[in-house]
Amino acid sequence: LWVFVALVIGVIYPTALQTFKVSPNQDSLEVPYIARNIDATRHAYGLDKVTYSSFAGATSVTPDQLRAAASTLANVRLWDPDPRIALATTIRRQSIRSYYTFTSLGVDRYRVNGDLTPVLIGARQLNTANLPSTNWVNEHLQYTHGIGAAVIAANEVDPQTGNPIFVAANVPPVSTSGVPSLTRPGVYFGINDPGWVVANTKQAELDYQVNSGPHAGQPVEVHYQGKGGVAVGGFVSRLALALRLGDFNFLISNQITPQSRVLFTRDVMDMARHAAPFLTFDNHPYAVISGGHLEYVIDGYTTSDQYPYSQNASNFTAPSGGLPRSFNYARNSVKVTVDAYTGAMTFYVMDPTDPVIQSWRAALPSLFTPLSVMPADLREHLRYPSNLFAMQAAVLGRYHIKSPSAFYSASDQWEVTPSAGAGTPDQALAQSTVTDNQGNVVYSTNAPMNPIYQVGSLPFANHQQLTLSTAFVPAGNSNALQSLSAFAVATSDPSDYGKFHVYVTPRGQAVTGPAQADAEIQQNTKVSSLVTLLDQHGSAVLYGNNLMVPLDKSVLYVRPLYVSSSTNPLPQLKYVICVFNQQVGIETTLAGALADVLGGSSGGGGGGGGGTTHSAAYYLSQASTDYGKAQAALSAGNLGDYQRYVNLMNEAIAAAQKALTKK
């Protein structure tokens, strides 16, 4: 009887119902369930408050639009944080000593010479693998910490060398151009910081070495004054710590005192996971200069796979990150900050309306802190998290459709565009593979692009801010290079943090997409000939990420080109490539490449004078560059250079006005 009931009720009846009733009328019978799924999924992923706008995708730019976009063009990110590009050159130019290194660079924004500017920032951490002498005292007592940070103005380049311009650099650290200074620069905790050290022992800790003067090369030593780690204490505590560390020298060393502190978990991600194992964390922590010291910022997520009617994230293709594999609800409810000197962690509640964080907050009230008490100079550097944004974009590709019937047909479904990312000229589009239970690859397809941080303004706006963006193309054939369907932008300013904007291009109109822009670059004869010339004899060419820059109603693509040594990589910016309306321009400056694709000729000269005619965009970009140099000269007390750059800026502005009048 049980077998009969199981067969009829569990197999035959459902199959017959699906075959003879549901399948022939699926689009109408499933309407209420589809509607419920759409509403639940949009709310579960925080997509129910997205704003949508039409975006013309125009094939020309007016003088007024160029004038309005001058600040955005001046903030185009020329330095890519990829480990092979900006990180590689930062390690070699700013490590200073073999026992320092940089593990990553974060994209952020600071006021440089008074203007909001995109920067790349990284902490100078200890590199225990390259100590000058390997012994127990050096490894655990004397070389205990890194020092300071390096900050690159990501929209600038030294025109003579192609090297980045550091606005915070050197040991001891020095900040210029208005970037905040570090008064407590010690870096005892960091990103991927390995090993353990004992601080505040009888053995003085190396802080840095004097660079010049009669005492050049002499060490400057300190003793740790923070409360990070665990106090050694008495004999029993010391014995327990020796067992925990598995090191007998720790027990017998006469350099260690009861007041010494053992720092044995120094990776900020591990620290956050140990403190709050019920949260998941974004895998892109970054350093911020706040209050004269370094703080690391980590995005914490609350997730669940039990949200009723919501679609599970495993059904979408998104770049891998810190989120779990299976969930159908996510909120960026927490911002975790970790002091690089003390290791003090603060868990700020970012979304107090999230019911999950409300529960944890009720259970652990002393762990969480209201966002309102976060220091203002730290709050200015919060970023919308890239892992969450990537997943939201993947979900939005289908769930921007609100009508159940249109959702069922999926005729207007989008997917995040593929991209080659940063890398070599012959680098193919990134691939995403699907495997079976045995780990065998079933099939592969083009992977979606990673979201990109930039400083610029939203379309139809004139306010510079840090944005996070990605682009959509029609779904259904991810291996084809398709035109732009829409692009999404999330904002990070304190005044409108977390606002999600989607700009939709006209249906039936081909607007160049990121992968198509890459293809235009690859097949351009001038680009190909220059790459062939540069990519040989021990030199290697690297491309930065292809940056999509909205110009009011149009889309401009900018891709930096770097040249580096094959044996000792030290990338330098050599060319900037622009793509606009299928036109490709490549020049040694952004202003020149803009002139190639936005109008005017580029046959010689470079300043505001001379007989060469450039576009208004070229002159406006040049004026912005001259202004930055003038402010830097003024800060340095060089009044002669200040006046010279002011004069050049005025000439460039006059030339831009003339170009706009002619147009």
Secondary structure, DSSP 8 states (H G I E B T S, - for coil): -HHHHHHIIIIIHHHHHIIIIIGGGHHHHTHHHHHHHHHHHHHHTT-TT-EEEE----S---HHHHHHTHHHHHT---S---TTTHHHHHHHHH--STTEE----EEEEEEETTEEEEEEEEE-EE-GGG-SS-SHHIIIII---EE-EEEEETT---TTT----EEEETTTTEE-TT----SB-EE-SBTT--S-EEESSSS-EEEEE--SSTTTT-EEEE---S--SEE--SHHHHHHHHHHHT-HHHHH-TT--TT-EEE---BHHHHHHHH-TTSEE-S--EEEEETTEEEEEEEEEEEES--TT---GGGS-----SS-SS-SEEEEEEEEEEETTT--EEEEES-TT-HHHHHHHHH-TTTEEEGGGS-HHHHTT----HHHHHHHHHHHHHHT---HHHHHHTTT-EEE-B---SB-TT----EEEEE-TTS-EEEEEE-B---EEEEE--TT----EEEEEEEEEESS-TTS-----EEEEEE--GGGTT-EEEEE--TT-----HHHHHHHHHT-HHHHHHHHHHS-TTEEEEE---EEEEETTEEEEEEEEEEEESSS---EEEEEEEEETTEEEEESSHHHHHHHHHSB--SS--SSSSS--B-HHHHHHHHHHHHHHHHHHHHTT-HHHHHHHHHHHHHHHHHHHHHHHH-
